[in-house]
Amino acid sequence: MMSRITLELAAYSVVSLLAIGLRLWNLGTMPLQPSESAPAFQSWLLSQGFLATVQEGGLLHYGNAFLLLLFGASDAVPRVLPAVAGSIVVALPYYFRQYLGSHGAIVAAVFLAISPMMLFFSRYVGSGMLAATLSVALVVCLVRYAQTKKDRYPYLIAGILGILVNSGAAAYLNLAVFLAFGAGLVILAFLLRRISHPSKLARVPRGEPLPGGDGQGGRTKDLSPEDRSQPANEGQIDQWLRPLWPASKLLRNCALLFGCVVLVVGTGGLTNLHGLQEGLVDQLALGLAPSSAIIGAPYAFYAQLMVVYEVAVVVFATVNVLYSSRPRGMLFWFLVWWAAASLVALSAMPQKSAVLAVQPLVPTTLLAAELAGSLIDWAWRARPTGLITAVGIVTLPPLLLLTFVLSRFSMPGEQFPAPLVVIALLVILVAVAGCVRWRGPLEASRAYGILALFLLTAIGLHTASNLNYQSTLNPTELVASRATFDDVRTLAGDVTQVMAASDAVNRKRGIQVEPAFKGLLDWYLRGREGIANVRATEGRPLVVVGRSDTALPAGDYAMQRYTVGARWAPRTLDFARLWRWLVYRESLDPIQNEEVTVYVSL
């Protein structure tokens, strides 16, 4: 038993170290996107003692200000807190072992560690990853309290709640989903009790004994078998609900702790008393129209993101929910509700931001890991090496042929290769039918499940590498509405050189910046004196940062153009366009480059 526990803990340690390394390695390589630079700049202002606005919740705002004060400003520092949160969430499936199983919990940790979207938004300046991690930690504490009834868990729940409400609008979404599930449990328990014991809920006339009583206002020691009987669902619901009502003194202490944590985190350690208004109330309204919102995104935008980037998680979670024969516990239904309700609520919002997709992705990953873990359990016990090898040899060649012919079809001018597609599909169907006839449907489905797990995980690793470890973000990635190029750093360096080479009189003339570039250039031009985000200023600025058609003040100016970013606004993706994007990450639709022109007074 000790060796098993040691091996399991070693596996979690390896996965956790892998997650930390993947999230911190070259964290500042990619330039900040405009949606990242805005909150980073506000935190930098606070670290310099200036008035700043809370944009992504008090936790990220004040936490980044503290880190910027300690380590200085760089593109990596504002991303540290989300990276730490993304590393912590990888270790939390350890506490779901009773539900997921030992292998399932490890698979969940691996899924979270290498997930393309979890990895991307762990390296992104935003509060989405903070809210997701704190929400999972809250669920862990609720489950542990329901199981152990130890008093330390209500205090942990209160403290986590106090931090969670300061982690942006995504936290409010998760809390609303959790409260709706709890309210549904209470209502369901009431209805089940009313159906199973209608006499107990009826009004008892004054003076008559209660059902099961002794006529003197007391209870008999033994109830009738009908009174003792209780439906399984009702008993399971009661088992979850009863421990969640602590004693009144404990509730008061937890409420006091919650208030103190909210006050301290929301005001940055009591340094900004207006932070509660900005970080709690205003964030709910701002979160519904985030700065990273993608205009014109379809209703199924979040579902499309999960299918494109998290195909392994979506496939295994769907199969687990629809077809798995494993017993369904309360935690299973809670995860289904969390994933489905948050996905529907986010999809119904008029403006959509890819970072919010992390909220339904986390419970979906846990659901997928349960089924994947059961397959690993079977493979660990049965050791079906020969079966899996035979399935791979027979199935992989036609599958690779199918992928190749479809990738050729995505090229411009190519026709759909119907005969080759039909032949490849027929060979795959014959291979599946032969495996079912040879080993039976159950063994065949397990073998193909193992094969699918490795293939889809390999696809996810390839996607994660392309998404997170390039020098600049590919502008055709669906997770970002805009991509920032390294030219923005060159621009900032050139402006710094101009200011340094000028005398004090010319430096006082300042820098005029086009308001359209404010979100991005505020961060990269931070610390330069005399910056004005206006279209035109009185006098004659030393440097004007604008477009190629910007109206300049009187006088002579030298100019230099920089391509600081790009936008991709795809049309409706038909099958050919979508497949080409999936295979090559290339678009047949034009990419709109964002050019900035810097004018320097002569």
SULGI-V453780 format. One record per backbone hydrogen bond with DSSP energy under -1.0 kcal/mol. CO is the residue of the C=O (numbers start at 0). NH is the residue of the N-H. If there is no record, write none. Layout:
BEGIN
CO:NH  CO:NH
END
This chain:
BEGIN
0:4  1:5  2:6  3:7  4:8  5:9  6:10  7:11  8:12  9:13  10:14  11:15  12:16  13:17  14:18  15:19  16:20  17:21  18:22  19:23  20:24  23:26  25:28  32:35  32:36  33:37  35:39  36:40  37:41  38:42  39:43  40:44  41:45  42:46  43:47  44:49  45:48  56:60  57:61  58:62  59:63  60:64  61:65  62:66  63:67  64:68  65:69  66:70  67:71  75:78  76:79  78:82  79:83  80:84  81:85  82:86  83:87  84:88  87:90  90:93  91:94  92:95  93:96  95:99  96:100  100:104  101:105  102:106  103:107  104:108  105:109  106:110  107:111  108:112  109:113  110:114  114:118  115:119  116:120  119:122  123:125  126:130  127:131  128:132  129:133  130:134  131:135  132:136  133:137  134:138  135:139  136:140  137:141  138:142  139:143  140:144  141:145  142:146  143:147  144:148  149:152  151:155  152:156  153:157  154:158  155:159  156:160  157:161  158:162  159:163  160:164  162:165  163:166  165:58  167:170  168:172  169:173  170:174  171:175  172:176  173:177  174:178  175:179  176:180  177:181  178:182  179:183  180:184  181:185  182:186  183:187  184:188  185:189  186:190  187:191  188:192  189:193  190:194  191:195  192:196  204:207  209:212  211:219  217:213  223:227  224:228  230:234  231:235  232:236  233:237  234:238  235:239  236:240  237:241  240:243  241:244  246:250  247:251  248:252  249:253  250:254  251:255  252:256  253:257  254:258  255:259  256:260  257:261  258:262  259:263  260:264  261:265  262:266  263:268  264:267  266:270  266:271  271:274  273:277  274:278  275:279  276:281  281:285  282:286  285:288  289:292  293:296  297:300  299:303  300:304  301:305  302:306  303:307  304:308  305:309  309:313  310:314  311:315  312:316  313:317  314:318  315:319  316:320  317:321  318:322  318:323  328:332  329:333  330:334  331:335  332:336  333:337  334:338  335:339  336:340  337:341  338:342  339:343  340:344  341:345  342:346  343:347  345:348  351:293  352:355  353:356  354:357  355:358  356:360  357:361  359:363  360:364  361:365  362:366  363:367  364:368  365:369  366:370  367:371  368:372  369:373  370:374  371:375  372:376  373:377  374:378  375:379  376:380  377:381  378:382  382:384  383:387  384:388  385:389  386:390  387:391  388:392  389:393  390:394  391:395  394:398  395:399  396:400  397:401  398:402  399:403  400:404  401:405  402:406  403:407  404:408  405:409  407:410  410:413  415:417  416:420  417:421  418:422  419:423  420:424  421:425  422:426  423:427  424:428  425:429  426:430  427:431  428:432  429:433  430:434  431:435  432:436  433:437  434:438  435:439  439:443  440:444  441:445  442:446  443:447  444:448  445:449  446:450  447:451  448:452  449:453  450:454  451:455  452:456  453:457  454:458  455:459  456:460  457:461  458:462  459:463  460:464  461:465  462:466  463:467  464:468  473:476  482:565  484:487  485:488  485:489  486:490  487:491  488:492  489:493  490:494  491:495  492:496  493:497  494:498  495:499  496:500  502:506  503:507  505:508  506:509  509:541  509:542  510:531  511:544  513:516  514:517  516:520  517:521  519:523  520:524  522:525  524:527  529:510  531:512  531:533  541:600  542:511  543:598  544:513  545:596  546:549  555:601  557:599  559:597  561:595  563:484  564:593  565:482  566:591  573:577  574:578  575:579  576:580  577:581  578:582  579:583  580:584  591:566  593:563  593:564  595:561  596:545  597:559  598:543  599:557
END
